[in-house]
Amino acid sequence: MKIKLFVLALAACLAMGCATVPLADEAMDLSAKKFIPNENKANIYIFRKKAFFASGVLFPVRVDGRTIGSIAPGTYFMAEVETGEHSITISAPQNTHTIKMVPVIGNSYFFSVKIKANHNTPRATFKSVSEANGKKKVNKSKRARGNF
């Protein structure tokens, strides 16, 4: 009986597949992957690596309270910001997580979306990563079309 339930649950998970989001055009993706902020701006990259857990769930991302879109596995957003304090927020069924930061003009900042299980319901947080690691992960991802 337990084996049948496990097989049924596994089949349901596989049938759900991965969530998808609209992608930016190739030129926008390639431009963002140059990692060169525009004059008087800083770039914030938010990426979500591919993973099996919660791959069918999209998580809304906001910068300064403005929704830029929902992030799917294997995608990233890039937001250009000016100097001053900024907030980055991600929402999940059981939580909302916000990071505040003050970027330096001309720099790029990288945040990895971390998904964890809490009683089989995903929770989402951000983790700041090094520039080298962030560039590597962003280069493996596709840019999601955002509203920022």
N, C-alpha and C positions, 0 to 999 in steps of 0.2 A: 504494500500500500504506500509506504513512504517513498519507494522508488518511483511509483507512478506519479505521485504528487511532485516530486523533484523534476521528473521529465516534463510534466505539464508546465511547471513554473519556468523551466529553462526554455521551453518552446515559446511561451508567451513573451519572455524577455527578448528572444531572438526575433520574434515577429514584429516587435515594436521598432527595432532598428534604431538608427541614429537620427537625431533631430537635425534639421537643416535650416539654414537662414539664407536670405539673399546675399550674394557675394558682390563685392565692389568689382569694377572692371579691372582688367589686367594692368592697365597703365597706373591706376591708383594704388594697386597692390605693389607694383614694382617701385613706384615713387616712395611709398612708405618704407620699403625695405632698404632704401638708401640711408636711412637713419640720420638725416640732416634736417634739423628743425628750420623752419622759415625764420626770417629776420624778426627779432623781438618776440620769439615764441619758444616754448619748450614742448616736446612731444611726450605724451603718455601712451604707452602701449599696454593693452590688457589682453592677455592670451589665455586660451584654454586648450590644454593638450588633449589628444585623443585618449579615451579610456572607456572601458566597458561599463563601469558603474555610472548610472544616471546619463548614459549617452542619448537617451530619448527625451531628456529634459532640457529646456532652454532656460537660461537665467538672465533676467533683465539687468542691464548695467546702466548706471547714471553717472554723469560727471557734473558736479555743481547743481544737482537736482534735476538736470535735463537728461531724459532718457535718450541714450544713443543707440539702443537696440538690445536684442537678446543674443547671448553668446552661445554658440554650439561647439561641440568638440572639434578641435582642429582649426579653429578660427581665432581671429584677433580683431581688436578695434585699435585705432590710433586717434587720439584727440590732441589737437594743438591748443595750448593754453598760454596765457600771458602770465606775468609775474603776479604774486599774491597767493593767498591760501586757496586751495582747491580740495574738493571732496570727491571721492570715487566710491560708489555704492553698488553692491550686488544684492539681489533678492532671491531667496529660495523659499520653498513651501514652509519651512520652519524658522527662518531667520532672515535678517537683513544685516549686512556687514558694511561698515563705512571706514575708509581710511582718509585721513586729512594729510595734505602735504603742501609744501611751499617750494615749487620748482625754481631752478636757476635757468634763466634764459639761455638758450643754446644747447641745453642738455636734453637727453632722452631718459625716460624712466620706464621701468618694466615691472609689471605685476602679473603674477600667475594666479589664475582662478583655481582654488582648491575645493574639491567636492568631497564631503565626508558623509557617511551614513549615520543617521540617528534614528534607531528603530525603523530601519528600512526607508526612511524618508531623507532625501538629500539635504545637506546644509552646505552653504557656500561661503567661502572667505577669500581674501586676497593675500598674497605673500609677495613682498618686494624681492626681486631677484637681481643679480649682478647684470651689468650691461652685456658682458660676453655671453652669459647664459640666456638672457632675454633675446638678444639678436639671433642666437642659434634657434631658439624655440619659435620666434616669429618667422624666421626664414622657412621653417617646416610647416607653417600654417598658411591659411588663406585669409585675406582681409574680408571681413564681413562689411556689408554696406551699412553704414551708421548714419545717424542724424546729427552729427556734430561737425 
